[in-house]
């Protein structure tokens, strides 16, 4: 039993000390199937996030808080509510649902319309620390992704 304890202990120490040896960052590649569902107080943004996991093990994305910025206007924090299991050594689309306050999204409306008229697209920026579980431990992955939103996708907020 002692050997098992020491094996696990050494594994976790090595994992924390030489973490770049044991894992590679997730690659956030694209957003697909963008949709918005509105309520009185809350708004739910759903999309499929294409993620490449180069690691030899599965990763579980845990509930996290991210900052959302639309057309250079801060829309506040959005929540990733569900656990998402990222399969090992694969590139796949994973369903994300972000929940935020409706009032935060409405304030970006006028600046977003101006940006859409001048540039033809709106930047939808997700930024923050995404919590992920590996072997029962939680690590944080820095994430910043810019999605070029179309007019129809933007109008679904209103």
Helices and strands as residue ranges (DSSP letters): H 2-17, H 19-22, E 27-38, E 42-53, E 59-61, E 64-70, E 73-80, E 84-86, E 90-101, H 102-106, H 109-119, E 122-134, E 137-149, H 151-155
